[in-house]
Amino acid sequence: MELFYLFGVIMAVGLILGVFERYSNTFLVRAFGSRGVLVTAWIGTPIHEIGHLIQCFIWGHRVTKVKLLQLRSPDGVLGYVEHQYNPNSIYQQVGNFFIGIGPIFSGIGSLVLGMYLLVPQSYTAFQAQIQQHITIEKLDKSVLKTVGSAGFAISKSLFTFENLINPLFWIFLVVAISISSHIALSKADIHGSAKGLLMIFFVLVLFNVIASLLNWDSYQMIVKIAEYNIYVLAFSSIALLFSFLTLVFSFLFYKMKS
């Protein structure tokens, strides 16, 4: 249960983003061919790979090779980060999980930064929504409600008449769609995360054994640790919103071409 509280919902967000991206890319390829995906790759793929790269540095992995963007790969891989780690290090093994999901953090962070710089009034409205409704008292379905309400607040504050006549809004829209089109995790990302998640599970088991011996309330400690995770989930509503918009636009393009 503690493992789910800490990482379950963010993993669910990653799976939803993966479904959106898979269908979006399918519609774009059917409408425009392979170049339909490459249009957004110029921005989205480097952001995706930078997410892996940053986490490699944080968790002490040795980076051996990096390709932030490659458009002529014979296997269709647009970018990658190759890294090595010490299998005897628990810290580095745990890091596999965060390296795998790194693009979710870099993607969400880039979207938030873009909103802050290009449409600051929408960012202010979104921030006020988070501060007003977020709670860290209990980890339950209210977290999902927070994500939903935050997504609604973003939509309401973004698509206003003032923004529609603002060139910076359209720049943000293009950047946001490009990032969201490549934020989802690949099969290799998921495989690497699974190895790290297994080690996290064993660390939690050990933590609970120690906590019971010392009469600690392990649940309340996990709730406190998960405080930042809840904020990440709330901010993930931005990625979910623009991934969904990308799916809608790609479907409309496909219908127009067919």
C-alpha positions as YAML, in Angstrom:
chain: A
units: angstrom
residues:
- id: 1
  name: MET
  ca: [0.00, 0.00, 0.00]
- id: 2
  name: GLU
  ca: [2.82, 2.40, 0.79]
- id: 3
  name: LEU
  ca: [4.39, 1.63, -2.59]
- id: 4
  name: PHE
  ca: [1.10, 2.51, -4.27]
- id: 5
  name: TYR
  ca: [0.70, 5.69, -2.24]
- id: 6
  name: LEU
  ca: [4.15, 6.85, -3.25]
- id: 7
  name: PHE
  ca: [4.22, 5.88, -6.92]
- id: 8
  name: GLY
  ca: [0.97, 4.22, -8.00]
- id: 9
  name: VAL
  ca: [-0.84, 7.24, -9.37]
- id: 10
  name: ILE
  ca: [2.19, 8.73, -11.14]
- id: 11
  name: MET
  ca: [2.67, 5.36, -12.84]
- id: 12
  name: ALA
  ca: [-1.00, 5.42, -13.85]
- id: 13
  name: VAL
  ca: [-0.47, 8.91, -15.30]
- id: 14
  name: GLY
  ca: [2.47, 7.55, -17.29]
- id: 15
  name: LEU
  ca: [0.32, 4.73, -18.67]
- id: 16
  name: ILE
  ca: [-2.45, 7.15, -19.68]
- id: 17
  name: LEU
  ca: [0.09, 9.40, -21.40]
- id: 18
  name: GLY
  ca: [1.40, 6.32, -23.20]
- id: 19
  name: VAL
  ca: [-2.07, 5.45, -24.51]
- id: 20
  name: PHE
  ca: [-2.66, 9.03, -25.68]
- id: 21
  name: GLU
  ca: [0.72, 9.18, -27.40]
- id: 22
  name: ARG
  ca: [0.33, 5.81, -29.11]
- id: 23
  name: TYR
  ca: [-3.01, 6.71, -30.68]
- id: 24
  name: SER
  ca: [-1.88, 10.25, -31.51]
- id: 25
  name: ASN
  ca: [1.17, 8.96, -33.38]
- id: 26
  name: THR
  ca: [-0.95, 6.38, -35.18]
- id: 27
  name: PHE
  ca: [-3.33, 9.05, -36.47]
- id: 28
  name: LEU
  ca: [-0.45, 11.39, -37.42]
- id: 29
  name: VAL
  ca: [1.38, 8.69, -39.37]
- id: 30
  name: ARG
  ca: [-1.81, 7.75, -41.20]
- id: 31
  name: ALA
  ca: [-2.46, 11.40, -42.04]
- id: 32
  name: PHE
  ca: [1.03, 12.66, -42.90]
- id: 33
  name: GLY
  ca: [3.35, 9.65, -42.92]
- id: 34
  name: SER
  ca: [6.39, 9.42, -40.66]
- id: 35
  name: ARG
  ca: [7.06, 13.16, -40.98]
- id: 36
  name: GLY
  ca: [3.90, 13.78, -38.93]
- id: 37
  name: VAL
  ca: [5.67, 12.49, -35.80]
- id: 38
  name: LEU
  ca: [8.95, 14.21, -36.66]
- id: 39
  name: VAL
  ca: [7.35, 17.66, -36.62]
- id: 40
  name: THR
  ca: [6.92, 17.50, -32.85]
- id: 41
  name: ALA
  ca: [10.12, 15.50, -32.24]
- id: 42
  name: TRP
  ca: [12.35, 18.57, -32.62]
- id: 43
  name: ILE
  ca: [11.19, 19.85, -29.24]
- id: 44
  name: GLY
  ca: [9.62, 16.85, -27.54]
- id: 45
  name: THR
  ca: [12.35, 14.24, -27.97]
- id: 46
  name: PRO
  ca: [15.23, 16.30, -26.48]
- id: 47
  name: ILE
  ca: [13.02, 17.17, -23.47]
- id: 48
  name: HIS
  ca: [12.27, 13.45, -23.08]
- id: 49
  name: GLU
  ca: [15.93, 12.41, -23.17]
- id: 50
  name: ILE
  ca: [17.04, 15.28, -20.92]
- id: 51
  name: GLY
  ca: [14.67, 13.83, -18.31]
- id: 52
  name: HIS
  ca: [16.60, 10.55, -18.39]
- id: 53
  name: LEU
  ca: [19.93, 12.36, -18.39]
- id: 54
  name: ILE
  ca: [19.21, 14.52, -15.33]
- id: 55
  name: GLN
  ca: [18.09, 11.51, -13.32]
- id: 56
  name: CYS
  ca: [21.24, 9.61, -14.31]
- id: 57
  name: PHE
  ca: [23.34, 12.39, -12.77]
- id: 58
  name: ILE
  ca: [21.17, 12.52, -9.63]
- id: 59
  name: TRP
  ca: [21.39, 8.77, -9.00]
- id: 60
  name: GLY
  ca: [25.09, 8.38, -9.77]
- id: 61
  name: HIS
  ca: [24.84, 6.41, -13.01]
- id: 62
  name: ARG
  ca: [27.65, 6.71, -15.54]
- id: 63
  name: VAL
  ca: [26.35, 8.04, -18.85]
- id: 64
  name: THR
  ca: [28.11, 6.31, -21.75]
- id: 65
  name: LYS
  ca: [26.24, 7.67, -24.78]
- id: 66
  name: VAL
  ca: [23.56, 10.29, -25.45]
- id: 67
  name: LYS
  ca: [21.48, 11.13, -28.52]
- id: 68
  name: LEU
  ca: [19.01, 13.90, -27.77]
- id: 69
  name: LEU
  ca: [17.58, 13.71, -31.30]
- id: 70
  name: GLN
  ca: [18.25, 11.55, -34.35]
- id: 71
  name: LEU
  ca: [15.92, 11.74, -37.33]
- id: 72
  name: ARG
  ca: [17.50, 9.12, -39.58]
- id: 73
  name: SER
  ca: [17.73, 6.13, -37.28]
- id: 74
  name: PRO
  ca: [17.02, 2.86, -39.15]
- id: 75
  name: ASP
  ca: [15.07, 1.44, -36.19]
- id: 76
  name: GLY
  ca: [12.98, 4.59, -35.73]
- id: 77
  name: VAL
  ca: [14.46, 5.47, -32.32]
- id: 78
  name: LEU
  ca: [14.42, 9.27, -32.09]
- id: 79
  name: GLY
  ca: [16.78, 9.54, -29.09]
- id: 80
  name: TYR
  ca: [18.32, 7.60, -26.25]
- id: 81
  name: VAL
  ca: [20.52, 7.75, -23.15]
- id: 82
  name: GLU
  ca: [22.81, 4.81, -22.43]
- id: 83
  name: HIS
  ca: [24.06, 4.46, -18.85]
- id: 84
  name: GLN
  ca: [25.74, 2.05, -16.49]
- id: 85
  name: TYR
  ca: [25.47, 1.54, -12.74]
- id: 86
  name: ASN
  ca: [26.92, -0.46, -9.89]
- id: 87
  name: PRO
  ca: [24.59, -3.46, -9.27]
- id: 88
  name: ASN
  ca: [25.87, -3.66, -5.69]
- id: 89
  name: SER
  ca: [24.63, -0.16, -4.90]
- id: 90
  name: ILE
  ca: [21.08, -0.02, -3.54]
- id: 91
  name: TYR
  ca: [20.99, 3.73, -4.23]
- id: 92
  name: GLN
  ca: [21.85, 3.28, -7.89]
- id: 93
  name: GLN
  ca: [19.43, 0.37, -8.27]
- id: 94
  name: VAL
  ca: [16.61, 2.50, -6.85]
- id: 95
  name: GLY
  ca: [17.69, 5.16, -9.33]
- id: 96
  name: ASN
  ca: [16.64, 2.94, -12.23]
- id: 97
  name: PHE
  ca: [13.01, 3.70, -11.40]
- id: 98
  name: PHE
  ca: [13.46, 7.47, -11.45]
- id: 99
  name: ILE
  ca: [15.67, 7.37, -14.55]
- id: 100
  name: GLY
  ca: [12.94, 5.41, -16.33]
- id: 101
  name: ILE
  ca: [10.20, 7.90, -15.45]
- id: 102
  name: GLY
  ca: [12.49, 10.91, -15.87]
- id: 103
  name: PRO
  ca: [10.68, 12.17, -19.01]
- id: 104
  name: ILE
  ca: [7.48, 12.63, -17.00]
- id: 105
  name: PHE
  ca: [9.28, 15.02, -14.65]
- id: 106
  name: SER
  ca: [11.17, 16.87, -17.40]
- id: 107
  name: GLY
  ca: [8.04, 17.09, -19.53]
- id: 108
  name: ILE
  ca: [5.84, 18.41, -16.74]
- id: 109
  name: GLY
  ca: [8.59, 20.78, -15.59]
- id: 110
  name: SER
  ca: [9.02, 22.15, -19.12]
- id: 111
  name: LEU
  ca: [5.26, 22.64, -19.52]
- id: 112
  name: VAL
  ca: [5.03, 24.50, -16.20]
- id: 113
  name: LEU
  ca: [8.05, 26.66, -17.11]
- id: 114
  name: GLY
  ca: [6.59, 27.43, -20.54]
- id: 115
  name: MET
  ca: [3.28, 28.43, -18.97]
- id: 116
  name: TYR
  ca: [5.07, 30.62, -16.42]
- id: 117
  name: LEU
  ca: [7.11, 32.42, -19.11]
- id: 118
  name: LEU
  ca: [4.63, 32.66, -22.00]
- id: 119
  name: VAL
  ca: [1.17, 32.77, -20.38]
- id: 120
  name: PRO
  ca: [1.85, 33.93, -16.80]
- id: 121
  name: GLN
  ca: [-1.78, 34.85, -16.08]
- id: 122
  name: SER
  ca: [-2.83, 31.25, -16.77]
- id: 123
  name: TYR
  ca: [-0.01, 29.97, -14.58]
- id: 124
  name: THR
  ca: [-1.17, 32.23, -11.73]
- id: 125
  name: ALA
  ca: [-4.73, 30.88, -12.01]
- id: 126
  name: PHE
  ca: [-3.45, 27.31, -12.06]
- id: 127
  name: GLN
  ca: [-1.20, 27.91, -9.04]
- id: 128
  name: ALA
  ca: [-4.10, 29.40, -7.09]
- id: 129
  name: GLN
  ca: [-6.21, 26.33, -7.88]
- id: 130
  name: ILE
  ca: [-3.49, 24.00, -6.56]
- id: 131
  name: GLN
  ca: [-2.99, 25.97, -3.35]
- id: 132
  name: GLN
  ca: [-6.72, 26.16, -2.69]
- id: 133
  name: HIS
  ca: [-7.66, 22.53, -3.25]
- id: 134
  name: ILE
  ca: [-4.60, 20.38, -2.59]
- id: 135
  name: THR
  ca: [-4.49, 18.45, 0.67]
- id: 136
  name: ILE
  ca: [-1.82, 16.27, 2.23]
- id: 137
  name: GLU
  ca: [-3.88, 15.01, 5.12]
- id: 138
  name: LYS
  ca: [-4.84, 11.74, 3.49]
- id: 139
  name: LEU
  ca: [-3.78, 9.87, 0.35]
- id: 140
  name: ASP
  ca: [-7.00, 8.71, -1.29]
- id: 141
  name: LYS
  ca: [-9.21, 9.36, -4.31]
- id: 142
  name: SER
  ca: [-9.24, 13.07, -3.47]
- id: 143
  name: VAL
  ca: [-5.81, 13.23, -5.11]
- id: 144
  name: LEU
  ca: [-7.39, 12.25, -8.43]
- id: 145
  name: LYS
  ca: [-10.08, 14.89, -7.91]
- id: 146
  name: THR
  ca: [-7.34, 17.46, -7.42]
- id: 147
  name: VAL
  ca: [-5.74, 16.48, -10.72]
- id: 148
  name: GLY
  ca: [-9.11, 16.75, -12.47]
- id: 149
  name: SER
  ca: [-9.97, 20.13, -10.98]
- id: 150
  name: ALA
  ca: [-6.50, 21.44, -11.78]
- id: 151
  name: GLY
  ca: [-6.89, 20.33, -15.40]
- id: 152
  name: PHE
  ca: [-10.24, 22.11, -15.62]
- id: 153
  name: ALA
  ca: [-8.69, 25.26, -14.15]
- id: 154
  name: ILE
  ca: [-5.91, 25.18, -16.74]
- id: 155
  name: SER
  ca: [-8.39, 24.82, -19.61]
- id: 156
  name: LYS
  ca: [-10.52, 27.66, -18.30]
- id: 157
  name: SER
  ca: [-7.58, 30.02, -17.82]
- id: 158
  name: LEU
  ca: [-5.79, 29.15, -21.07]
- id: 159
  name: PHE
  ca: [-8.51, 29.35, -23.68]
- id: 160
  name: THR
  ca: [-9.59, 32.93, -23.12]
- id: 161
  name: PHE
  ca: [-10.11, 35.69, -25.67]
- id: 162
  name: GLU
  ca: [-7.06, 37.54, -24.35]
- id: 163
  name: ASN
  ca: [-4.87, 34.50, -24.92]
- id: 164
  name: LEU
  ca: [-6.30, 33.73, -28.36]
- id: 165
  name: ILE
  ca: [-5.13, 37.12, -29.63]
- id: 166
  name: ASN
  ca: [-1.76, 36.82, -27.89]
- id: 167
  name: PRO
  ca: [1.06, 35.43, -30.13]
- id: 168
  name: LEU
  ca: [2.86, 34.06, -27.05]
- id: 169
  name: PHE
  ca: [-0.13, 31.81, -26.34]
- id: 170
  name: TRP
  ca: [0.17, 30.17, -29.77]
- id: 171
  name: ILE
  ca: [3.90, 29.68, -29.26]
- id: 172
  name: PHE
  ca: [3.15, 28.02, -25.92]
- id: 173
  name: LEU
  ca: [0.48, 25.84, -27.55]
- id: 174
  name: VAL
  ca: [2.92, 24.54, -30.18]
- id: 175
  name: VAL
  ca: [5.64, 23.91, -27.59]
- id: 176
  name: ALA
  ca: [3.19, 22.23, -25.18]
- id: 177
  name: ILE
  ca: [1.80, 19.89, -27.83]
- id: 178
  name: SER
  ca: [5.33, 19.00, -28.98]
- id: 179
  name: ILE
  ca: [6.44, 18.16, -25.43]
- id: 180
  name: SER
  ca: [3.25, 16.23, -24.63]
- id: 181
  name: SER
  ca: [3.60, 14.20, -27.83]
- id: 182
  name: HIS
  ca: [6.85, 12.69, -26.55]
- id: 183
  name: ILE
  ca: [6.45, 12.64, -22.78]
- id: 184
  name: ALA
  ca: [5.25, 9.03, -22.53]
- id: 185
  name: LEU
  ca: [7.60, 6.20, -21.58]
- id: 186
  name: SER
  ca: [9.00, 3.72, -24.09]
- id: 187
  name: LYS
  ca: [9.15, -0.04, -23.49]
- id: 188
  name: ALA
  ca: [12.83, 0.34, -22.55]
- id: 189
  name: ASP
  ca: [11.90, 3.08, -20.05]
- id: 190
  name: ILE
  ca: [9.25, 0.88, -18.43]
- id: 191
  name: HIS
  ca: [11.63, -2.09, -18.25]
- id: 192
  name: GLY
  ca: [14.29, 0.01, -16.52]
- id: 193
  name: SER
  ca: [11.75, 1.48, -14.11]
- id: 194
  name: ALA
  ca: [10.48, -1.98, -13.16]
- id: 195
  name: LYS
  ca: [13.96, -3.01, -11.97]
- id: 196
  name: GLY
  ca: [14.17, 0.05, -9.77]
- id: 197
  name: LEU
  ca: [10.64, -0.38, -8.46]
- id: 198
  name: LEU
  ca: [11.47, -3.89, -7.28]
- id: 199
  name: MET
  ca: [14.38, -2.55, -5.25]
- id: 200
  name: ILE
  ca: [12.17, 0.21, -3.81]
- id: 201
  name: PHE
  ca: [9.74, -2.50, -2.67]
- id: 202
  name: PHE
  ca: [12.48, -4.32, -0.76]
- id: 203
  name: VAL
  ca: [13.67, -1.03, 0.77]
- id: 204
  name: LEU
  ca: [10.12, -0.34, 1.98]
- id: 205
  name: VAL
  ca: [9.88, -3.83, 3.48]
- id: 206
  name: LEU
  ca: [13.13, -3.23, 5.37]
- id: 207
  name: PHE
  ca: [11.92, 0.20, 6.46]
- id: 208
  name: ASN
  ca: [8.68, -1.25, 7.87]
- id: 209
  name: VAL
  ca: [10.55, -3.96, 9.77]
- id: 210
  name: ILE
  ca: [12.78, -1.35, 11.38]
- id: 211
  name: ALA
  ca: [9.80, 0.94, 12.06]
- id: 212
  name: SER
  ca: [7.90, -1.85, 13.85]
- id: 213
  name: LEU
  ca: [10.92, -2.63, 16.02]
- id: 214
  name: LEU
  ca: [11.24, 1.03, 17.01]
- id: 215
  name: ASN
  ca: [7.47, 1.56, 17.36]
- id: 216
  name: TRP
  ca: [7.39, 4.18, 14.61]
- id: 217
  name: ASP
  ca: [4.20, 5.00, 12.68]
- id: 218
  name: SER
  ca: [5.48, 4.08, 9.23]
- id: 219
  name: TYR
  ca: [2.24, 5.06, 7.48]
- id: 220
  name: GLN
  ca: [2.35, 8.66, 8.69]
- id: 221
  name: MET
  ca: [6.00, 8.89, 7.71]
- id: 222
  name: ILE
  ca: [5.19, 7.69, 4.20]
- id: 223
  name: VAL
  ca: [2.34, 10.22, 3.96]
- id: 224
  name: LYS
  ca: [4.78, 12.99, 4.80]
- id: 225
  name: ILE
  ca: [7.29, 11.75, 2.23]
- id: 226
  name: ALA
  ca: [4.53, 11.56, -0.37]
- id: 227
  name: GLU
  ca: [3.66, 15.24, 0.08]
- id: 228
  name: TYR
  ca: [5.81, 16.29, -2.89]
- id: 229
  name: ASN
  ca: [4.45, 13.41, -4.95]
- id: 230
  name: ILE
  ca: [0.93, 14.82, -4.60]
- id: 231
  name: TYR
  ca: [2.09, 18.14, -6.02]
- id: 232
  name: VAL
  ca: [3.69, 16.30, -8.93]
- id: 233
  name: LEU
  ca: [0.35, 14.59, -9.57]
- id: 234
  name: ALA
  ca: [-1.47, 17.90, -9.54]
- id: 235
  name: PHE
  ca: [0.97, 19.41, -12.02]
- id: 236
  name: SER
  ca: [0.66, 16.30, -14.20]
- id: 237
  name: SER
  ca: [-2.80, 17.55, -15.16]
- id: 238
  name: ILE
  ca: [-1.00, 19.92, -17.56]
- id: 239
  name: ALA
  ca: [0.61, 17.01, -19.38]
- id: 240
  name: LEU
  ca: [-2.65, 15.05, -19.45]
- id: 241
  name: LEU
  ca: [-4.52, 18.04, -20.86]
- id: 242
  name: PHE
  ca: [-2.12, 18.69, -23.71]
- id: 243
  name: SER
  ca: [-1.64, 15.00, -24.47]
- id: 244
  name: PHE
  ca: [-5.41, 14.75, -24.84]
- id: 245
  name: LEU
  ca: [-5.48, 17.85, -27.07]
- id: 246
  name: THR
  ca: [-2.76, 16.29, -29.22]
- id: 247
  name: LEU
  ca: [-4.89, 13.16, -29.56]
- id: 248
  name: VAL
  ca: [-7.91, 15.24, -30.59]
- id: 249
  name: PHE
  ca: [-5.96, 17.29, -33.16]
- id: 250
  name: SER
  ca: [-4.25, 14.23, -34.64]
- id: 251
  name: PHE
  ca: [-7.62, 12.47, -34.98]
- id: 252
  name: LEU
  ca: [-9.08, 15.52, -36.75]
- id: 253
  name: PHE
  ca: [-6.11, 15.64, -39.14]
- id: 254
  name: TYR
  ca: [-6.57, 11.95, -39.86]
- id: 255
  name: LYS
  ca: [-10.26, 12.45, -40.62]
- id: 256
  name: MET
  ca: [-9.53, 15.41, -42.87]
- id: 257
  name: LYS
  ca: [-6.98, 13.37, -44.85]
- id: 258
  name: SER
  ca: [-9.11, 10.24, -45.13]
...
